[in-house]
Amino acid sequence: MFGIGPLELVVIAIVAVLVFGPERLPEFARTAGNLLRQVRRMVSNAQNDLRSELGPEFADLELQDLNPRNFVRKHLLEGADDFDDDKPVSTDFADAPQRLPAGAKPPYDPEST
């Protein structure tokens, strides 16, 4: 959760008790919970509005998909994990183009340039 470990949470809790006092701390916790709930509801409504405006083609749209790294992973590299590393690589080069003899000119097509 946000890169905060258990020790940091304990320190934050101790500082909160010292700053706000044990009497007002439950009120601040309740207010923070309500604020977090409202932010989550706003984000959910924004996602639903975005999906409805974009149409049925983007019904499975997630906000994480808009991150460029996730976009590349999802759309460009989605088949990259299908390779089997244990499978031996073929060394059959029968279909490979043959090398030209020394001093021979490569084929040239004057209409291609």
ChimeraX attribute file (.defattr): number of C-alpha atoms within 10 A of each C-alpha:
attribute: neighborCount
match mode: 1-to-1
recipient: residues
	/A:1	4
	/A:2	4
	/A:3	6
	/A:4	8
	/A:5	9
	/A:6	9
	/A:7	9
	/A:8	11
	/A:9	11
	/A:10	11
	/A:11	11
	/A:12	12
	/A:13	13
	/A:14	12
	/A:15	12
	/A:16	16
	/A:17	15
	/A:18	11
	/A:19	11
	/A:20	13
	/A:21	12
	/A:22	11
	/A:23	9
	/A:24	12
	/A:25	16
	/A:26	13
	/A:27	12
	/A:28	13
	/A:29	12
	/A:30	11
	/A:31	12
	/A:32	12
	/A:33	12
	/A:34	12
	/A:35	12
	/A:36	12
	/A:37	11
	/A:38	12
	/A:39	12
	/A:40	12
	/A:41	12
	/A:42	12
	/A:43	12
	/A:44	12
	/A:45	12
	/A:46	12
	/A:47	15
	/A:48	15
	/A:49	11
	/A:50	16
	/A:51	17
	/A:52	13
	/A:53	11
	/A:54	12
	/A:55	9
	/A:56	10
	/A:57	9
	/A:58	12
	/A:59	13
	/A:60	8
	/A:61	15
	/A:62	13
	/A:63	10
	/A:64	10
	/A:65	15
	/A:66	11
	/A:67	10
	/A:68	10
	/A:69	10
	/A:70	14
	/A:71	14
	/A:72	13
	/A:73	13
	/A:74	12
	/A:75	10
	/A:76	10
	/A:77	12
	/A:78	11
	/A:79	10
	/A:80	9
	/A:81	8
	/A:82	8
	/A:83	8
	/A:84	9
	/A:85	8
	/A:86	6
	/A:87	7
	/A:88	7
	/A:89	8
	/A:90	6
	/A:91	6
	/A:92	7
	/A:93	8
	/A:94	7
	/A:95	6
	/A:96	7
	/A:97	7
	/A:98	8
	/A:99	8
	/A:100	10
	/A:101	8
	/A:102	6
	/A:103	6
	/A:104	8
	/A:105	8
	/A:106	9
	/A:107	7
	/A:108	8
	/A:109	7
	/A:110	6
	/A:111	5
	/A:112	5
	/A:113	5
